[in-house]
Amino acid sequence: MKSSSANTPRATDPQAAKPSGGRCLILVPVVFLLGVAAAGAWFKYGKHWTGSVMTELGGAELSGSTLDLLRQLKAPVEIRFYSILPPESAPDSLQAFSGRVDALLSKFQSAGGGKIQMTRNVSVLETNADAASADGIQAFNLEKGGACFLGIAVASGGQKESLPKLQPEWEPALEYDLARAILHVAGPPANSVVKASAPVSAAVTNEITRLIPDVNGTSLEDGIGILRDSAVSKINQAAAEMEKQIQAAQQQAADAQNGRPEAEQQAAMKHLQQVQLEQGEKIKAIAADLQAEISVFEQMKAAAAGTK
């Protein structure tokens, strides 16, 4: 199955006012909260953001749905991570993103109860490049020098699925994309039959049909691309709102440090933390909604094919 996602085009195989120093001090305790939100903001503000703002994917806990899936795995799953990034071809921002992906994979392995086996191929060797190609990982940046490979292959019980080219733009969605790949190769958990029988949210189906009026006449790949483009637009809007609110909260916190009572300073700091957390959660919710829409759209396409 192929998808137009930056993170998740999948190949299926049956076998990312005091002096200025005072403001820096304000940001230090809360900058980690921007991890999820920063990836979404990258679409609109990426060229102005530095790698230091893009904090670790692995710094936040996995979602409840991902943890449930990993705890109920019935068969071992092998995750093969390819991060072959020659220095002349891969900028520092891509190297940093690779590190965050690695941190996320460690979270998956820890939550897998011994069922997740990790293989990391991170050195620039011809054998690793050959293995990456064999696992469906796409080469890129060839025009800059050595070929880059940054992707994940997931295998279990003779089934294999790949995330061929990971990109920072879809960092908030990576946890869900990887969980879906694991579910596809390892099979649903024992209690998923009950969950599958639950009715699909009307809001999800309404959004799909609004964006894709001709579900039957739209290919799976094109439909997923449409859903992702819509999510990009929502992330851009959330990122713009995030920037406005965070700037206002930062100014309030900086003003509070200028001779204001300690209680007022603490209240301003708490408000800044809350603003950043809320905006980050909005970005994460958009990514989660997208995954639900893709899953339902896949079901709709499968049902349509079954009636032919």
SVG drawing of the C-alpha trace seen along z (x, -y; Angstrom):
<svg xmlns="http://www.w3.org/2000/svg" viewBox="-22 -47 53 63">
<polyline fill="none" stroke="black" stroke-width="0.4" points="0.0,0.0 1.3,-3.4 0.6,-6.7 1.6,-10.3 2.7,-11.0 6.1,-12.5 6.5,-10.1 4.4,-7.3 4.3,-6.3 4.2,-2.6 5.5,0.3 3.7,3.5 5.4,6.9 3.8,10.3 7.0,11.7 10.2,-14.2 11.8,-43.6 15.0,-42.5 17.8,-42.1 17.5,-39.4 19.2,-37.0 16.3,-37.3 13.9,-36.0 16.2,-33.0 15.9,-32.1 12.1,-32.3 12.1,-29.9 14.5,-27.2 12.0,-25.4 9.3,-25.2 11.0,-24.9 10.7,-21.1 6.9,-21.5 7.3,-22.8 8.4,-19.4 5.1,-18.4 4.1,-21.9 7.4,-22.9 7.0,-20.2 3.7,-21.6 5.0,-25.1 7.8,-24.0 5.5,-24.2 5.1,-28.0 8.0,-29.1 10.5,-26.3 13.2,-28.5 13.2,-30.7 13.3,-27.9 16.5,-26.3 17.2,-22.7 17.4,-23.6 13.7,-24.3 12.8,-21.0 12.9,-18.9 12.9,-15.2 10.0,-13.1 11.0,-10.6 10.7,-13.3 6.9,-12.9 5.0,-9.8 3.4,-7.6 -0.4,-8.0 -2.7,-5.6 -3.8,-4.0 -0.2,-3.2 0.6,-1.8 -2.5,0.4 -1.4,1.8 2.2,2.5 1.1,4.2 -1.2,6.5 1.2,7.6 0.6,11.3 3.8,11.8 7.3,10.4 7.8,7.4 11.2,6.4 11.8,2.7 14.7,1.9 15.7,-1.8 17.8,-3.1 19.6,-6.5 22.3,-6.6 23.1,-10.3 26.5,-11.3 27.6,-14.6 28.0,-16.2 24.4,-15.3 22.4,-15.6 22.1,-19.0 22.3,-19.3 18.5,-19.7 18.0,-16.3 20.7,-14.7 18.8,-16.1 15.5,-14.8 17.0,-11.3 18.0,-11.5 14.5,-12.3 13.1,-9.4 15.6,-7.1 14.4,-8.4 10.8,-7.6 11.8,-4.1 13.3,-3.5 10.0,-4.4 8.3,-1.9 10.8,0.8 10.5,0.1 6.7,0.3 6.7,3.5 7.2,5.8 10.0,7.6 8.0,8.1 9.8,5.2 13.2,6.1 15.2,3.1 17.9,3.1 19.6,-0.2 21.6,-0.7 23.2,-4.1 26.7,-3.9 27.5,-5.0 28.4,-1.6 27.5,-0.1 26.0,2.9 23.7,0.7 22.6,-1.2 21.9,2.1 19.9,3.4 17.9,0.1 17.1,0.4 16.0,4.1 13.7,3.0 12.0,0.4 13.7,-2.7 14.1,-5.5 17.4,-7.1 17.4,-10.9 19.7,-14.0 21.7,-12.2 22.5,-15.5 24.3,-16.6 26.8,-13.7 26.3,-10.4 22.9,-8.9 20.8,-9.5 18.4,-6.9 16.1,-7.7 13.2,-5.3 11.8,-2.4 10.9,1.2 8.5,3.1 8.3,6.9 6.4,9.7 5.3,13.2 6.3,12.9 4.6,9.5 6.6,6.3 5.7,2.7 8.0,-0.3 8.0,-4.0 10.4,-4.7 11.3,-8.4 10.8,-10.1 10.7,-13.9 10.5,-16.4 7.3,-18.0 5.2,-15.1 7.0,-14.5 3.8,-14.8 2.2,-12.0 5.1,-9.6 4.0,-7.8 0.6,-7.0 2.1,-6.0 4.5,-3.6 1.7,-2.2 -0.4,-1.6 2.4,0.2 2.9,2.5 -0.8,3.2 -0.8,4.1 2.1,6.6 1.4,8.1 -2.4,8.3 -4.9,6.6 -4.7,7.2 -7.0,9.7 -9.7,7.2 -9.7,5.3 -12.7,7.2 -14.9,5.5 -13.4,2.1 -13.7,2.6 -17.4,3.2 -18.0,-0.2 -19.5,-2.8 -17.2,-5.1 -17.4,-8.7 -19.8,-10.7 -17.4,-13.6 -14.7,-11.5 -16.9,-10.3 -18.4,-13.7 -14.9,-15.2 -13.8,-12.5 -16.8,-13.0 -16.5,-16.8 -12.9,-16.6 -13.4,-13.6 -16.9,-13.7 -16.2,-10.9 -14.8,-8.3 -15.2,-5.4 -13.7,-7.4 -10.6,-8.6 -7.6,-6.3 -6.4,-5.4 -3.1,-7.2 -4.9,-10.4 -7.4,-10.3 -4.7,-10.0 -2.9,-12.9 -6.1,-15.0 -6.5,-14.2 -2.9,-15.1 -3.1,-18.3 -6.1,-19.3 -4.2,-18.5 -1.2,-20.6 -3.6,-23.6 -4.9,-23.0 -1.4,-22.7 -0.4,-25.9 -3.4,-27.7 -2.6,-26.3 1.1,-27.2 0.2,-30.8 -2.1,-31.0 0.5,-29.3 3.1,-31.9 0.8,-34.8 -0.2,-33.4 3.3,-32.3 4.7,-35.7 2.1,-37.4 2.7,-35.0 6.5,-35.5 6.0,-39.2 3.8,-38.9 6.4,-36.7 9.2,-39.1 7.2,-42.1 6.4,-40.2 10.1,-39.8 10.6,-43.5 10.2,-44.2 6.8,-42.5 5.9,-40.4 7.0,-36.8 3.5,-35.5 2.8,-37.5 6.0,-36.2 5.1,-32.6 1.6,-33.2 3.0,-34.6 5.4,-31.6 2.6,-29.2 0.5,-30.9 3.3,-30.7 3.7,-27.0 0.0,-26.4 -0.2,-28.3 2.7,-26.2 1.2,-23.0 -2.2,-23.7 -0.9,-24.7 1.3,-21.6 -1.7,-19.4 -3.7,-21.1 -1.0,-20.1 -0.9,-16.5 -4.7,-16.3 -4.6,-17.2 -2.1,-14.5 -4.3,-12.0 -7.4,-13.0 -5.6,-12.6 -4.7,-9.0 -8.3,-8.2 -9.4,-9.7 -6.9,-7.7 -7.9,-4.5 -11.6,-5.1 -10.9,-6.0 -8.9,-2.8 -12.0,-0.9 -14.3,-2.7 -12.1,-1.9 -11.9,1.7 -15.7,2.0 -16.2,0.4 -13.8,2.9 -15.6,5.7 -18.9,4.8 -17.6,4.9"/>
</svg>
